[in-house]
């Protein structure tokens, strides 16, 4: 893949300067159109050999285009805050919104290649990182992002000559870093592992472009033209084609009964038993989150369920056991303008807790395969591919030490009706009932089907669903607390 980048293309100064005015004007026009349409973001990944002109080229792009619409992010050493979160968190929080461009130095490819070069892990771990990068980029492209991946290349001889020239130039020697010199010793390994990564991750939706770095004029024009052509093509395309998953909705049944229909909703706790068990489980939870072993983990709980199933009451009983500084409750409603400008999972990644903390999601990322599916707020292609994206998201959380506990609180239609009517009669509960709640009752079968598909496709060993029989609120609250405690105990006892 890299051989063709060593031929040594060059552009003389006169031709370079003649091409610049029209190119700069076209880039600015495309950038303005990108902002006006605000249909998709542009993500530019910068990788390659040290000394090949990565920084100089991006500096020029910022001069040629409007830098106010470009955010340049460098991911070198991880901060303490980043180390306390799953690895992908640092990238998700920096994604550009629709209509803007983000340029990422030291991105996920830099981390995986350099880690393998330095011997921090073996090929198996590198291959897993490659799969993770493919999953992330496929999801971003399915959400509409336009991704450019550039590898700036130099031969070993060219790299050494360039570093020597920089060292001997007092006005430019400041650009050199210890990493530049270190790569002269690891060049062969860096290129070998880099080529492996590029071969595995160059896809039609996110291809790699290998750019010769020896001649700065050629390098600068090549990168600018690739960006311009890609932008112009995407801006002219009204709707980018999506890949449709092959699998359709699942049909879940247990002994010819539906999954939800198999629940025993008659289970109850009397008041005395409830109070004793509630106090016991709350004390247990308080002890577990204070355990020093919990500092290696964080906790995420997801509360989904029928309207009026008692999610709020269950969450309050969980929160009552804890110091308010230890947890956050994140209520999920319709996305804001800021959230609509980002990939779907962005709004949830930003709330993932650091180690030693606990986040409660009142409704969650499962909205895409529930309300958005049933109400037609997204296409079938969107919610069908969401199952895989969600499983990948939760696997990343689990691998980073996050304990993920997911609840579906289930009630029958008659119980829901009783609770709706009760809410309308009591003044301080009236705010809980809306016209939308009544309208959703008419779609009870569609929501039931969506829930059963969701549980079937996203209940994994790492993040299983717990179905909670919630006709009796006391029983449901105790089951929720006990399930959280059991999951936490299993996690910290494995350490």
Beta strands, then each sheet from edge to edge (+ up, - down):
strand 1: 42-48
strand 2: 70-74
strand 3: 101-105
strand 4: 146-153
strand 5: 208-212
strand 6: 298-305
strand 7: 327-331
strand 8: 358-362
strand 9: 402-410
strand 10: 465-469
sheet 1: 2+ 3+ 1+ 4+ 5+
sheet 2: 7+ 8+ 6+ 9+ 10+
end
